[in-house]
Amino acid sequence: MTSSLLRSLRRDETYRYAIIFYDNKGRRTDVMDLCDIKTPEYLEYRPFIIENSKLIARPIGVRLAIPGLRGLDDETKIIGCQIVRRSSSDVY
């Protein structure tokens, strides 16, 4: 596999993430912005280190706070969600 087949984030860029919820009636909510995440520069975070002659991967993880939902009636249940990366031209 070559790196051209893998999709990744660029270093030192800011990306906006959002969430879409799906309910038991087949509807989805509007896109709700979650946060902007800036990827580190190379010298800020090294994804691989060598320790005791072994190459060790250090993946970057993200923890997101999910906003509360308003306007749902008692019979509507959220059954799924989708995290999306937004850009100014995105239409959901």
Residue pairs with C-beta under 8 A, 6 or more apart in sequence:
9 15
9 39
10 39
11 39
11 40
11 41
11 42
12 38
12 39
12 40
12 41
13 38
13 39
14 36
14 37
14 38
14 39
15 36
15 37
15 38
15 39
15 85
16 33
16 35
16 36
16 85
16 86
16 87
17 33
17 34
17 35
17 36
17 37
17 64
17 83
17 84
17 85
17 86
18 31
18 32
18 33
18 34
18 83
18 84
18 85
18 86
19 31
19 32
19 34
19 64
19 66
19 67
19 81
19 82
19 83
19 84
20 28
20 29
20 30
20 31
20 32
20 81
20 82
20 84
20 92
21 28
21 29
21 32
21 69
21 78
21 80
21 81
22 28
22 29
22 78
22 79
22 80
22 81
22 82
23 29
23 72
23 76
23 77
23 78
23 79
24 76
24 77
24 78
24 79
25 76
29 69
30 92
31 84
31 86
31 90
31 92
32 67
33 86
34 64
34 65
34 66
34 67
34 83
35 64
35 65
37 62
39 60
40 60
45 58
45 60
46 58
47 57
47 58
47 59
47 60
48 55
48 56
48 57
48 58
49 55
49 56
49 58
50 56
64 83
66 81
69 78
72 78
84 90
84 92
